[in-house]
C-alpha cells in the first residue's frame, strides 16, 4: 500500500516544480559583496593565537565537520523518508544538507558571542571539503531516496572556481580584517560595533531585495514548504548543538557548531540548481529551487533569533574547549 505524505495537508508539493525563481548573476554578485563585508567586520576581532588554540584542541573542529557532512545529511534522509514530500522537494532538502556551512554563520556566531575563530575555521574547512563532500552526499543520500529520479544527476564543482570564490569572499576579507584589527587596535575598537551593525543591515537588505523579486511566488506557495523548512532547519541547529554537547564539549563551542550546522550555504545549492551543465533546463526543478531559496531566507531569520537569545545568556565560564 502506498504511503500518504505527511505534508499533504499543506497542498500538492509537486505544483512547485514548474516555478521559475528570479535569481540572476547580479543578485549573486551583490550577495558575495555583502558576505565579504560581513567577513571583514567579523575578522576585526580575530587574532592569530586563536587559531593556535584550535590547533592544540581540534575536537570541536572535527565534531563540527561530522555534524555538517555526516550527521545532517543522514538526518535529512530520515526526515524525507518520514515526511515523504515530492521527489523534487526531497532532493532539494538533500542538496541543501550536502552544502557546506554558509559564510553568514560567522556573523551570527559573532552576534551570539560564540567562538568566532572556530566558526571561521569550520566555514573555511567545510567549504574546501565541499569540492568532494557535496557531490558525494547528494549522490549517496539522493540515490538511496530516489535511485531512478532524473533529478539525481552527477554534480561537478570546478575546484578553481570554488577556490576563487572562497578566496574572494572569505579569504581576502578575513586577511584584511585581521590585519586592520592587529595594526590599528584603537581604530578597530571604534568601528567594530558600527561595522557589525552595518553588516546586519546590509545583509538583511539583500535578503529583502531577493524576496521582493519573487514576492508573488512566495506569497502564493510559501505555505507548502514553510513548516518543512522550519523542521529541517530546526533539526540542523539541534543536531549541531547536541552532538558536541553529548561528547562534553564546552557550551560556547556547542553553540558555534550548532550555528555552523544550521546555517547552510544554500546559495551554492541555488547556483548548482541553476547551472544548466549540472541540471538540464528541461528538468522540473522548481521544488528544489524553492526549498533552497526559502532555506536561504529562513536560516538567517532563525539564526539571528537564536544569536540574540544566546547573546543574553552569558556563559559563566567561557573556556573554548
N, C-alpha and C positions, 0 to 999 in steps of 0.2 A: 504494500500500500504506500502510495506516495505521501511524503510528509508535507504538512502545511506550513509555510513560512510563518514564523512567529511575528514577523513585522508586517504581515499582510493587512493588519488593521490600519496601517498608515497609508495604504494605497498600493497600486501596482508599481513596483520599483523599475520594471522594465521600460516604462514610459520615459525614464531618464535617458535612455540610450541614444535617442535621436537629438538630444540637446547639443548645441554648439556654443560654448562659452566664449566670451570676448576677451581673450588674452593675446597680446602681441609682443613683439620684441621690445618696444618702447616701455611697456609695463615691466618686463623682466629687467631691463637696464635700470629703471627707476628703483626697483626693489633692491638690486645689487648695491646701488649708491646708498640707499637707506641702511642696509646691513653694514656696509663699510663704515659709515659714520657711527653707527652703534658700536662696532668693534673698536674704533678709535677711542670712544668715550670709556668703554669698559677697560681697555688696556692701560689707561692712565694710572690705575691703582695696582697694576701687576708689576712685581719685581722678579728678577732672575732667581732669587733664592726660593721663591715659591715653587718653581719647577724642580729645584733640588729636593725639596721636601717630598714631592710626589715621586721622584726617582728613588728615594730611600724608602718610600712606603707605597708600592704600586698596587696594593689590594683594591683601593677604591676605583682605580683606573680599569683594572681587569674586570671588576664586577659591573662597572658602567658599560663596558663593551659587551659583556654577557647579557645584560639586561636589554641592550639595544638590538643586538643581532641574533640572539638565540631565544631569549625568553619572550620578547614582544611578538616576533613572528609566529612562534608556537602558540601563544595565547590567542593571537588573531585568527589562526587557523581553527582553533577550538570554537571561537566566537562565531565565525561564519558557518561552522557546522551546526551550531546550536540555533542560530537565528535564521539561517538559510535564506539570505537575500537573493536578488537576481545575480546571475553569474558576473555581469559587468561590475556591479556594486561590490561583490565579494572580491573580485580581482583588484578593484581599486583599493579596497582596505588592505589586501595583502601587499600591494605595491607600496602603499604609504608606510606600512610596517617594515618593509625591506629597505627604506631610505635611511640615510644617516640622520643624526641629530641636526636640528635647524640652528642657524647661527644666532637667531634672536634669543636662544636659550641663555647665551652669555649675558645679555642684558637682564633677563628675568632673574638669573642667579644673582646678579649684582643688586637688583632691587630687593630681593628676598634676604640679602646678607648671607648668602651661601658661599661656597668655595669657588670663587670666580676662576682661579687658576685651574682647578680640576675641570670646571665647565669648559674653558677654552681648550684644554688638553683633550678632553673627550670629543669635543666637536671636531678638532683637527684630526684625531686618530680615526674616528668613525667615518669622517668624510673621505680620508685616504682609503680606508678599508672598503668603502662603497664601490670602488672600482671592481671588486670581485664579489663582495658580500651581497650587494643589491641584486645583481643578476642571479646569483646562486639562490638567495632566499625566495625571489619571485618565481624562479623556475621550480624549485623544490616544493614549496608550500602551495603555489598555484597549481602545480602538477598533481599534487595529492587531492586538491579540491575539485578541479575540473580538467582532468587529463586530456580530454579531446576538444577543449574550447579553442576556437580560433584566436581568442584574446591571449592565449598562452604563447607568446612569441619570444624568441631569444632577445634579451636586452644586451646591447653592447654600449659601453661607455668609453668614449675616447679618452685615454689617460692623459694625453697632452692637454686637451680642452679642460678636463677636470682639474688638472694641476693649475692651469692658467686661472681658472675661475676661483679656485680655493686661494691661490696666492694673491689675487687682486682684492677679493672681498674679505679675506680672513688674514692672510699673512702680512701684507703691507700695512693695513690699518693697525694691527697689533704691534708690529715693529715700531711704527711711528709713534703710537700711543705710549708704549713703554719708554721710548727714547725721551719724549717730552716729559713724562712723569718723573724720570730719573734726573734729567738735566735741568728741569725748571720746576722744582717742587713748590715754590711759592705760587707761581702761575697756575700749576696744576690744582693746588688746593682751592684757588679762587674760581676756576672754571669747571671743576669736576661735576658739581651738582647741576649747574646750568646746562652743561653738555648732556648729562644723563636725562634731564627733563626734556631737552630739545630732541633727544633720540627717541623718547617715548612718543612725543607729539608727531615727529616726522614719520615714524613707522605706522602709528595709528592712522595718520593722514593717508599714507599709501594704501592701507587696508580699506579705508572708507572709499577711496577713489576706485580701487579694484572692485569693491562691492557695488558701487554706483554704476559701473559699466555693465554689470549683469543683474541690476536690481530687480527688473521684472521677472527674470528667470528664477532668482532666489525666492521672491515672494510667491511665485507660482508653485515651486517644487520643494521648498525647504522642509515642509512638514514630512516629506517622505524619508529624509535621512537625518534630520536634526538629532533625534534620540539615538540613532545608530552611531553617529559620530561622537555624541556625548558619551555613550557607553564605551566605545572603542578608545577614545582619548582618556577617559577616566581609568580604564584598565591599564593604559600605558603609564600614567602617573603613579597609580597604586603599586604596580609590579616593580617599577623603578625605585620606589621607596622601601617596600617590604623585603625585597631580595637582599640588599645590603644590611637592612635592619636585622634580619634573621641571622646574619653572619657577624653580628656585633660590630658593625661599622658605626662610627660616630654620627650624631644627629645631623650636623652640618653637611657632611658628605652624603648622607641618605637623601637629604633634601635636594642636593645638587644632582645626584644620579636620577632622582625622580623627575626633575625638570628636564634633564637631558633626554630621558626616555619619552616623556610626554610631549616634548617639542620636536616634531619631525620635520625634516626638510621636504615638505610636501611640494615646494616649488620645483625641486628636482623631479618629483613624481609627475607634475604637470608638464615639465619640459620633455620627459620621456614619452608621455601620452601623446603630446602634440608633435612629436618627431615622426614624420612620415617614413623615415628609414627604419624605425622600430615598429610602430603600429601603423599599418597601411590605412589611409583615409577612409577606405570603404568599410572598415570595421565600425560597428556601432559602439563608440567609446564614451558616450555621454554619461553613463553611470559611473565609469571610472573617473572621468574628469570632474564630475560634480562632487564626488567624495573627496578627491584630493584638494579641490578648490575650497570646499567648506572646512575641511581639516585645517587648511592654511589660515583661515579666519578664526575658527573656534579655538584652536590651541593657543593662540595669542590671548584671547579673552580669558580662557581658563587659566593659562599660565600667569597672567598678570593678577588675577584674583587670588591665586594661590600664593604668589610672591608677596602681595601686600598683607595677606593673612600671616605668613611666616615672618615677615618683617616685624610684626608686632609681638611675635612670640620669641623673645630673645633666648638663646641657648645659654644656660648658666656657665657651662664650660665649653668654649668654642674651639676645643682642640680638633685639629683637622686630621683625624685618623679614621 
